[in-house]
Amino acid sequence: MGTDLVLLDVMMPGMDGPETLQRLRADERTADVRVVFMTARTQSSDVQRFLGLGALGVIAKPFDPMMLAGEARGYLQR
């Protein structure tokens, strides 16, 4: 695996995060990119759904911008 990590917001205009992830997975150039969702929807059922879609994890919003880089690095080291 490379060092690419996409931080993907769940709720976006036009195309939401889960649909974006589905499209990334469908393209051979981005099929293996690692994705972490960012969302305020952090109930366990939501988190399980996002993980089931292939995300590495979920970062809860609001998040501490000073801690974001460290959290992202943690997902890259997994």
Beta strands, then each sheet from edge to edge (+ up, - down):
strand 1: 5-9
strand 2: 34-39
strand 3: 57-60
sheet 1: 1+ 2+ 3+
end
